[in-house]
Amino acid sequence: MPCAGAPLANAKRGHDQWAIADYTPGHTAINRSHRFAGRDIQGQERLTFITATDRYIFRLVLVPMLGVFVLAASLLLLEKMLRLFEFVSTEGGPIDVVFKMMVNLVPEYAGLAIPLGLMLGVLFAFRKLATSSELDVMRAVGWSYVRLLRVPYLITLALVALNFAIVGYLQPLSKYSYEELEFELQSGALGASIKVGEFTTLEDRMALRIEESLDNGRNLRGIFARIADDAGQVLSISAREGRFLANREDRNTIVLRLTDGTIVHDVPGGTPRVLTFSQHDLPIDLPAIENFRARGDKTNEYLLPELLRIGWNDQASREERVGSLATFNYRMVEVVMMLMLPLMGVALAIPPKRSTSALGVFVSIVLVVAYHKVNQYGEEIAELGRVDPWLALWGPFALFSALIGWMFYQVAFVPGGQAIGALESIYAKISGHLKRLIGGRRTKQDRAAQAGEEPFAGVPADATPQPAE
């Protein structure tokens, strides 16, 4: 008879095989007579692919995974947003272009946030199971680590497909759109504004300065303009206020309507003439805007089918073939590595017994980010032709996969095994020394004061030291 409160499972012997019922989280006894994993009335084996335990693990994985997705993407976007605001303000462009550029950055950052979120989601889920002893119960009723990873791997397959679409198709298009917005902002195609309080040069022949801008640029105050032509004539114009008007006859020209000002016309070899006006229309030619280049100037702007077509095209140059194969292998290795992340999450989630150490969380983040940087470096040296693209990218993949496989084997198949047991021991010793160094040892008086006693309670009054005569 099992003791009261102990987890148990209903089992049934049939044809020399044991069939174990599902472990239900939060329950101390498990009894499912109607949905028992045995045989039905017709004698055929009836198995449940997704059980209540699987749904429980799904909830444990999903919440931290989505949280890491949002957190990682938000931090990366916020860090980039400050630079974009500075860049747009320097170029004098509209603020809404910042958000358009940030939208085009989402696929690039999602390529790193999705694998990181998947790995940490699995890690936090199994860490919770381990620290609450639920993992021991699941193992006791016959659930192996491989069986427990059924739902995490279903999630992984879905995210692999999503990341494949992002890395293979969305990232190249978004990078091209980002550079197109950047080009249009620098060329003035997005309606770059004239900076208040600074001289703005237009077509190297006109300098314009505005002291104050009101009503979102509709009302300009303190205007000064200097215009020179090829013959050496110079017009110096100052006006109290003005506004820009569209020219319906010529879309490449706008009209600056000035009010209450003065014009000084300086002719080489002649006497300057001074004119005053109550209203004057000054036409301003808009600078010619070049068309942005076609997509494909860089290898990271090609889609996966395009990379393969160029990489295996004998008519393309060697630099194009090597660069295309390097980019193709980089994208593929980033996607395929996601299949190993649940194993690493489980291996680093299990802390030592009677310990709540979170060292595995730190190690997992370092490993994922470091591997991502190694792949980026491998792509760069492969594009230069120094190393074969297959070796530069699939070599680190093989080594990292072997390391993950070894760590998972230690946890899943070695009794009492730990993936980072040596690091855990060193970390425990260092943290213990730091606690003693920072906290110090409490004196007898400190312990007495904490207990609410007098420091010399119980000591006779005549035993108090007397000064020497």
C-alpha positions in Angstrom: 0.0 0.0 0.0 1.4 3.4 -0.8 1.5 5.9 2.0 -1.0 8.7 2.3 -0.3 11.7 0.1 2.3 9.9 -2.0 2.0 10.2 -5.8 0.9 7.0 -7.4 -0.3 5.8 -10.8 -2.7 3.2 -11.9 -1.0 0.5 -13.9 -2.5 -2.5 -15.6 -0.6 -5.6 -16.8 -1.5 -6.7 -20.3 0.6 -9.1 -22.5 3.6 -8.6 -20.2 3.6 -4.9 -20.6 2.9 -2.1 -18.1 0.7 0.8 -19.1 1.0 3.8 -16.8 -1.7 6.4 -16.5 -0.9 10.1 -16.9 0.5 12.2 -14.1 -1.8 15.0 -13.2 -0.1 18.2 -11.9 -1.4 19.3 -8.5 -2.9 15.9 -7.6 -1.4 13.3 -5.2 -3.3 10.4 -6.7 -4.0 9.6 -10.3 -7.0 7.5 -11.2 -8.3 7.5 -14.7 -10.3 4.3 -15.2 -12.2 5.5 -18.3 -9.2 7.1 -20.1 -6.6 4.5 -19.1 -3.7 4.0 -21.5 -4.5 0.3 -21.8 -6.8 -1.5 -24.3 -10.3 -0.6 -25.3 -13.3 -2.8 -25.7 -12.3 -4.1 -29.1 -8.8 -5.0 -27.7 -7.0 -2.3 -29.7 -4.5 -0.1 -27.9 -5.8 3.4 -27.5 -3.1 6.1 -26.7 -3.6 9.7 -25.9 -1.0 11.8 -27.9 -1.5 15.0 -25.9 -2.3 14.5 -22.2 -3.2 16.8 -19.3 0.5 16.7 -18.3 1.5 17.8 -21.8 -1.0 20.7 -21.6 0.5 21.7 -18.3 4.0 21.7 -19.7 2.7 23.7 -22.7 1.4 26.4 -20.3 4.7 26.4 -18.4 6.7 26.9 -21.6 4.4 29.4 -23.3 4.3 32.1 -20.7 8.0 32.7 -20.2 8.7 32.2 -23.9 6.3 35.0 -25.0 7.7 37.1 -22.2 11.3 36.7 -23.5 10.1 37.4 -27.0 8.6 40.7 -26.1 11.4 41.7 -23.7 14.3 40.8 -26.0 12.7 42.5 -29.1 11.7 45.6 -27.0 15.2 46.1 -25.6 16.8 45.7 -29.1 14.3 48.1 -30.6 14.6 50.7 -27.9 18.4 50.7 -28.2 18.1 51.3 -31.9 15.2 53.8 -31.6 17.5 56.3 -29.8 19.9 56.2 -32.7 17.1 56.5 -35.3 15.7 59.6 -33.6 19.1 61.2 -33.6 19.7 60.3 -37.2 16.2 61.6 -38.3 16.6 64.8 -36.4 20.0 65.4 -37.9 18.7 64.8 -41.4 15.6 67.0 -40.7 13.1 64.3 -41.6 9.6 63.7 -40.2 9.3 61.7 -37.0 6.9 59.1 -38.4 9.8 57.7 -40.5 11.4 56.5 -37.3 8.6 54.1 -36.6 8.6 52.9 -40.2 12.3 52.1 -39.9 11.7 50.3 -36.6 9.0 48.1 -38.2 11.6 47.0 -40.8 14.0 46.1 -38.0 11.5 43.7 -36.3 12.3 40.7 -38.6 16.0 41.1 -38.0 15.7 41.1 -34.2 13.1 38.4 -34.3 15.7 36.1 -35.8 17.6 36.2 -32.5 14.6 36.7 -30.1 12.8 33.6 -31.3 15.6 31.1 -30.5 16.4 32.8 -27.3 12.8 32.8 -26.2 12.3 29.2 -27.1 15.3 28.1 -25.1 14.5 30.2 -22.0 10.9 29.1 -22.2 11.8 25.4 -22.0 14.5 26.2 -19.4 12.2 28.1 -17.0 9.4 25.5 -17.4 11.6 22.5 -16.5 13.4 24.6 -13.8 10.0 25.1 -12.1 9.2 21.4 -12.4 12.5 20.6 -10.9 12.5 23.0 -8.0 8.9 22.1 -7.0 9.7 18.3 -7.1 7.1 17.7 -9.8 9.8 16.5 -12.1 10.7 13.8 -9.6 7.0 12.7 -9.6 6.9 12.5 -13.3 10.1 10.5 -13.5 8.8 8.2 -10.8 5.7 7.3 -12.8 7.8 6.4 -15.8 8.0 9.6 -17.8 11.4 10.0 -19.4 13.0 13.3 -20.4 12.4 12.4 -24.0 8.7 11.9 -23.4 8.5 15.2 -21.5 9.9 17.0 -24.4 7.0 16.1 -26.7 5.2 19.4 -26.4 8.3 21.5 -26.4 9.4 19.9 -29.6 5.9 20.6 -31.2 6.4 24.2 -30.2 9.9 24.1 -31.6 8.8 22.8 -35.0 6.2 25.6 -35.3 8.8 28.2 -34.4 11.4 26.6 -36.8 8.9 27.1 -39.6 8.2 30.7 -38.5 11.9 31.5 -38.2 12.6 29.9 -41.6 10.0 32.3 -43.2 11.5 35.3 -41.3 15.1 34.5 -42.0 14.6 33.3 -45.6 12.1 35.8 -46.9 11.1 38.6 -44.5 14.6 39.7 -43.4 15.9 40.3 -46.9 12.9 42.4 -47.8 12.9 44.3 -44.6 16.6 45.1 -44.9 16.1 46.5 -48.4 13.1 48.6 -47.2 15.1 49.9 -44.3 18.0 51.1 -46.5 15.5 52.6 -49.0 13.9 54.7 -46.2 17.4 55.7 -45.1 18.3 56.8 -48.6 15.1 58.7 -49.1 15.6 60.5 -45.8 19.1 61.6 -46.7 18.1 62.6 -50.2 15.1 64.6 -49.0 12.4 62.5 -50.7 10.6 62.1 -47.4 10.1 65.9 -47.0 13.2 66.9 -45.1 12.5 70.1 -43.3 14.6 73.3 -43.0 16.2 73.5 -39.6 15.3 76.4 -37.5 18.2 78.7 -36.5 20.7 77.1 -39.0 21.7 77.9 -42.6 20.3 75.4 -45.1 22.0 75.1 -48.5 19.8 74.3 -51.6 21.5 73.2 -54.8 24.8 75.0 -53.8 23.4 78.4 -54.9 20.9 79.3 -52.2 21.3 79.7 -48.4 18.2 80.0 -46.3 17.9 80.7 -42.6 14.7 80.8 -40.5 14.7 82.2 -36.9 11.3 80.8 -35.8 8.8 78.3 -37.0 5.1 78.4 -35.8 2.0 76.3 -36.5 4.0 73.2 -37.6 6.0 75.1 -40.1 3.1 77.0 -41.7 4.2 80.4 -40.3 7.8 81.3 -40.5 9.4 84.3 -38.8 12.8 86.0 -39.3 13.7 84.8 -42.8 17.0 85.5 -44.5 17.9 84.1 -48.0 21.0 84.6 -50.1 20.8 83.6 -53.8 23.8 83.6 -56.3 23.8 82.8 -60.0 26.5 81.9 -62.4 27.0 85.5 -63.5 28.0 86.5 -60.0 24.8 88.4 -59.1 23.8 88.0 -55.5 20.3 88.6 -54.0 20.2 89.1 -50.2 16.6 88.9 -48.9 15.3 89.5 -45.4 11.7 89.3 -44.4 9.6 89.5 -41.3 7.6 86.4 -42.0 6.7 84.0 -44.8 5.2 80.6 -45.7 5.8 77.8 -48.2 3.2 77.3 -51.0 2.9 74.5 -53.6 3.4 75.4 -57.2 0.7 73.7 -59.2 2.4 74.4 -62.6 5.7 72.9 -61.7 5.8 70.1 -59.0 9.6 70.5 -58.8 9.4 74.0 -57.6 7.8 75.5 -54.4 7.1 79.1 -53.6 8.3 80.9 -50.5 5.9 83.9 -50.0 7.6 86.6 -48.0 6.0 89.5 -46.2 7.5 92.9 -45.2 11.1 92.6 -46.2 14.1 94.0 -48.0 16.0 92.9 -51.1 19.6 93.9 -51.8 20.7 93.2 -55.4 24.4 93.1 -55.7 25.8 93.2 -59.3 29.5 92.7 -60.0 31.1 96.1 -60.9 27.9 97.9 -60.2 26.2 99.7 -57.3 23.9 97.5 -55.1 20.2 98.2 -55.3 17.9 98.1 -52.3 14.2 97.3 -52.6 11.5 97.0 -50.0 8.4 95.0 -50.4 5.2 94.1 -48.6 4.9 90.7 -50.4 7.3 88.8 -52.6 7.2 85.3 -54.0 10.5 83.5 -54.1 10.6 80.3 -56.2 12.8 77.6 -54.9 13.8 74.7 -57.1 13.6 71.3 -55.3 16.7 69.2 -55.5 16.5 66.3 -58.0 15.8 63.0 -56.2 17.6 59.9 -57.4 15.9 56.6 -57.6 17.0 54.0 -55.0 19.0 51.1 -56.3 17.4 47.8 -57.2 17.3 45.0 -54.5 20.2 42.6 -54.6 23.2 44.9 -54.2 24.1 43.0 -51.1 23.8 39.3 -50.4 21.7 39.7 -47.3 18.9 41.2 -49.6 18.5 38.0 -51.5 15.8 35.4 -50.8 16.8 31.8 -50.2 15.9 30.6 -53.7 17.9 33.5 -55.2 20.9 32.7 -53.0 20.8 29.1 -54.2 20.5 30.1 -57.8 23.5 32.5 -57.6 25.6 30.1 -55.5 25.3 27.2 -58.1 25.5 29.4 -61.1 28.7 28.9 -63.1 28.3 32.1 -65.0 28.4 34.2 -61.8 31.7 35.4 -60.5 33.5 33.6 -57.7 32.9 36.4 -55.2 29.1 36.3 -55.9 29.0 32.5 -55.6 31.0 32.4 -52.3 29.0 35.3 -50.8 25.7 33.7 -51.7 26.7 30.3 -50.3 28.0 31.9 -47.1 24.7 33.8 -46.5 22.6 30.8 -47.4 24.5 28.5 -45.0 24.3 31.2 -42.3 20.6 31.4 -42.5 20.1 27.7 -42.6 22.4 26.9 -39.6 20.6 29.5 -37.5 17.3 27.8 -38.2 18.4 24.2 -37.8 20.2 25.0 -34.5 16.7 25.7 -33.0 16.1 21.9 -33.0 18.8 21.5 -30.3 17.7 24.3 -28.1 15.0 22.3 -26.1 17.7 19.8 -25.2 20.0 22.5 -23.9 17.1 24.1 -22.0 16.4 20.9 -20.2 20.1 20.2 -19.5 20.7 23.6 -17.9 17.3 23.8 -16.1 17.9 21.1 -13.6 19.8 22.5 -10.6 21.7 20.3 -8.1 19.7 18.6 -5.4 18.7 20.9 -2.5 19.8 23.9 -4.5 18.0 26.7 -6.4 21.0 27.9 -8.3 20.2 29.9 -11.4 23.6 29.5 -13.0 22.1 27.5 -15.8 20.0 30.5 -17.0 23.1 32.7 -17.2 25.1 30.0 -19.0 22.4 29.3 -21.5 22.1 33.0 -22.5 25.9 33.2 -22.9 26.0 30.1 -25.1 23.1 31.2 -27.4 24.5 34.7 -27.9 28.1 33.5 -28.3 27.0 30.9 -30.9 25.1 33.6 -32.8 28.2 35.8 -32.9 30.4 32.9 -34.0 28.0 32.3 -36.9 28.2 35.9 -37.9 32.0 35.8 -37.8 31.9 32.6 -39.9 29.7 34.2 -42.5 32.1 37.2 -42.8 35.2 35.1 -43.3 33.4 32.8 -45.7 32.3 35.8 -47.8 36.0 36.8 -48.0 36.8 33.4 -49.4 39.3 32.5 -46.6 37.3 29.5 -45.4 34.8 27.2 -47.1 31.3 28.3 -46.2 30.3 24.7 -45.3 33.2 24.4 -42.8 32.9 27.9 -41.4 29.3 27.5 -40.5 28.5 23.8 -40.1 31.7 23.1 -38.2 30.7 25.2 -35.2 27.2 23.8 -35.5 28.5 20.2 -35.2 30.6 21.1 -32.2 27.8 23.0 -30.5 25.4 20.2 -31.2 27.8 17.6 -29.7 28.1 19.8 -26.6 24.4 20.0 -26.2 24.0 16.3 -26.8 26.5 15.5 -24.1 24.9 17.9 -21.6 21.5 16.3 -22.2 22.9 12.8 -21.9 24.4 13.7 -18.5 21.1 14.9 -17.2 18.7 12.3 -18.8 20.6 9.1 -18.7 23.4 9.4 -16.1 22.0 8.9 -12.5 22.6 12.1 -10.6 24.4 13.6 -13.6 24.7 17.4 -14.0 25.5 19.2 -17.3 27.5 21.9 -15.5 28.2 20.2 -12.2 31.8 21.5 -12.1 30.6 25.1 -12.7 27.9 24.7 -10.1 30.5 23.6 -7.5 32.8 26.5 -8.3 29.8 28.9 -8.3 28.6 27.6 -4.9 32.1 28.1 -3.4 32.5 31.6 -4.8 29.1 32.7 -3.7 29.6 31.3 -0.2 32.9 33.2 0.2 31.3 36.4 -1.1 28.4 36.1 1.4 30.8 35.6 4.3 33.0 38.5 3.0 30.1 40.9 2.6 27.9 39.9 5.4 30.6 39.0 7.9 30.2 36.9 11.0 27.9 38.2 13.7 29.4 38.7 17.1 28.0 37.3 20.3 26.6 40.8 21.1 24.9 41.0 17.6 23.2 37.6 18.2 22.1 38.7 21.6 20.8 42.0 20.4 18.8 40.2 17.6 17.4 37.9 20.3 16.2 40.9 22.3 18.7 40.3 25.2 21.2 42.6 26.8 24.7 42.1 25.6 25.9 41.3 29.2 22.8 39.6 30.4 23.6 36.8 32.9 26.9 38.3 33.9 27.3 39.3 37.6 27.6 43.0 38.2 30.7 42.5 40.2 32.3 40.7 37.3 32.3 43.8 35.2 35.9 44.8 34.6 37.2 47.6 36.9 39.8 50.2 35.9 43.2 49.5 37.3 44.4 51.5 40.3 
